[in-house]
Amino acid sequence: MIIDHIKQAESKTIVSDLVKDTSIQVLVGEKEGWDSHVMRVLTVEKGGHTPQHKHPWPHINYVLEGHGTLQIEDDLHPLSPGSYAYVDANTLHQFKNTSNEPLKFICIVPKEGHQ
C-alpha cells in the first residue's frame, strides 16, 4: 500500500526530438506494488506536446489541469479538466497544450508501456 502526494514524486523531463516541454512523474508502479501497470502524471507546458506515436498497448488518460487537444488518428479532440480518454492499442495519438497554463493529466499504461 502507498499513500503519498504528487508534490513528493520526482519529475523527469522527457528528452526526445519528438517531445516538446513535457515532464513525467511516476506515482504508482512496480516499486509501489502494482506489478502490471504504471500510473503516471504528465505535464505539458505552454506550446508543448507529447510524441505523435502509436504502440501495441492501450492506455487511460484523465485531465487534471489545463486545456489542450488529443489527436486520435486524423481527429482532434478538445481537452479540459475532467476530460478522459481510453486510447486503443496501435492507435496514432498525441497530446498538445493549447493554453497558457500547464496541461496536466494522468496516464495509466501496462508496465511494458513505461520505459
HELIX and SHEET records of a PDB file:
HELIX    1   1 ILE A    6  GLN A    8  5                                   3    
HELIX    2   2 GLU A   30  GLU A   32  5                                   3    
HELIX    3   3 LYS A  111  GLY A  113  5                                   3    
SHEET    1   A 6 LYS A  12  THR A  13  0                                        
SHEET    2   A 6 LYS A  20  VAL A  28 -1                                        
SHEET    3   A 6 HIS A  37  HIS A  49 -1                                        
SHEET    4   A 6 LEU A 103  PRO A 110 -1                                        
SHEET    5   A 6 HIS A  59  GLU A  65 -1                                        
SHEET    6   A 6 TYR A  84  VAL A  87 -1                                        
SHEET    1   B 3 ASP A  75  LEU A  79  0                                        
SHEET    2   B 3 GLY A  68  ILE A  72 -1                                        
SHEET    3   B 3 HIS A  93  ASN A  97 -1                                        
END                                                                             
